[in-house]
Each structure stands twice: as C-alpha cells, then as structure tokens.
C-alpha cells in the first residue's frame, strides 16, 4: 500500500510539473516572459488552480466514485468542486492590486460608481474545461492500467499453459522410451544396460532443464541421444541426418523438447528406414531462420494423419504461444510418405 501511495504522489508531482512547464513554454513561445508583478502572481495562482482541478478529478473523484459506479456522490461532489474552483479563479483575480481585468463601465453616469464586472460565467467555464481534461486523463490512465493488467494476465496464462504442455510432453516421451527398453529386456539384449544409461542422460535433460529456453546445440545433442537410443533397439533402421551448419547452433535459443517430436513420431508410426528409403532428418539455420524437416515412409495399417496423441498437438500449441506469426508448421502425406516441416524465425 505504501508503495502504491508513493507512486501516486510521484505521478501527481510529475503531472503538475509537466502542466506548469507547458504554460511556461507557451508564454515563452508567445514572447511574453513570466513577469514578477501581479500578472505573474495571477498566472501562478491560476495555473495552480487548474492543476488542482486535474488532480482532484483524476485522483479523487474518478477512482473513488465514478470508477466504483457511485454516481450520485460523484455528481454532487463534482458540482461542489466546480463551484469551489470557480471561486478560486475569482480569488486569483483579486490578487491584483491594479486589476488588469477590471473594466470600467463607461456607459454609466459619471456620478455613479463603476460596477465591478462579474467573471462567474467565465470562471465556471474555465473550471469545467479543466474538469473535463482531468476526467479525460483519468479515463486514459484507467484504460492503460487495465491494458497492462490484461497483458500481465495473458502472459501468466501463457506461462501456465506452457508448463502444462511440457508436463504432458515429458511423460509421453518417457512412456515411449521405456517401451523400447522393455522390448530389449524381453529379448534379453546385452544393449539393455546401455539403453538405460542413455535413458538416464535423456531424463536428466528432461527433468533438470527448468528454463523456458535452451541453446539449439543443447537441444540437438538431446535429439542425437534419442536417435542413439532408438538404434539400440533397431540397429538396422537407416536414418539419414543432414545438419547445416552445426557450428551456428550455440548462437540461438529455442524451447526445449521441440526437435524430438517429429522424430519420435516418425519412429513410432513409420516403416523402419532402409538404404533406399531412410528416415530423413534435416536441420539447418539460414539467416537466423531454423528449417527442420522429417520424412518417413508410412507403416502399413497406419493412418496418414499422425496428429493423434499428445506430441504433435502439443507442439502446435507451443508454437502458437511462443512464436505467433514467426513460425510455419506443415504436416502432410503422399500415398507412401509422411513429412513434417517446421520453420521458425529466430531473429529478435
């Protein structure tokens, strides 16, 4: 609460300072310097009164009454303050020992005393003008505050959704990998221990990597370990890996667990790669843009639509949140082949 009050005091001080600076600049521009006589004092009193109107409306009447829809107190207090500030403008005129606004009624008889002109209507219009300016400032201030709050809420919602998506993805990946090792154990393969060791490396990345962004090189090394784990079960599965240029990967950041989805899908739903028709994995960086493509032959009895399950829908959603208007994801199939393409603009 103290921090909020201090912020309001600083905002009020800044508003009054900017307002006074505006009038000082205005008079300087007109070539009318700030005099030290009664006219100068009149200007000070008038502009301080104008500032007071802005502050009262923007920081008292609007937030405490109008914003809370307490319309009757708001209207009554508005009328009261308008009359009060009208009188303050009138008092400012009376500060002049030789009033420059004092007009002699020359049409009156010389024997009669000159009538003091009334400036009530003019002062009321001035009060109303700055009242409306203060109201406009209050509305703008409230709108920007709501916009900031909405952006923060949207960001927090996106972060929560991303955390949920990552929590969905990790068990999905773990389930498929354990199935592979289970198969090795069933056939009593000597590679089971090596597979468990590689799985522990993968889990270390999945479970210990808490940041939202990792280097592309780190993500690529994770992908290589996953491919090595797959080859322990299917040593004859031909995988063609085309990487250009690997030396640039450390310069770019991407979300973790992005690259593995396409490959995992190809291993799960595709035919084993052969020399003639290998599982093709292409990854390259060109002028700050990532190009990633995985091709595989569709296994018999498997639908061309491989978006069922968690992996692909999860990836689509993460891309929409993390790279709006900066990515292109394409999933397609021919009669025999399935392909997945992802392009991401990594430029800031």
ABEGO torsion letter per residue (X at the ends): XAAAAAAAAAAAAAAAAAAAAAAAAAAAAAGBBBBABAAAAAAAAAAAAAAAAAAAAAAAAAAAAAAAGBAAAAAAAAAAAAAAAAAAAAAAAAABABBAABBBBAABBAABBBBBBBAAAAAAAAAAAAAAAAAAAAAAAAAAAAAAAAAAAAAAAAAAAAAAAAAAAAAAAAAAAAAAAAAAAAAGBAAAAAAAAAAAAAAAAAAABABABBBAAAAAAAAAAAAAAAAAABAABBBBBBBOBAAAAAABBBBBGAAAAAAAAAAAABBBBBAABBBBBBBBBBGGBBBBBBBBBBBBGBBABAABEAAAAAAAAAAAAABBGABBBBBBBBAABBBBBBBBBABX
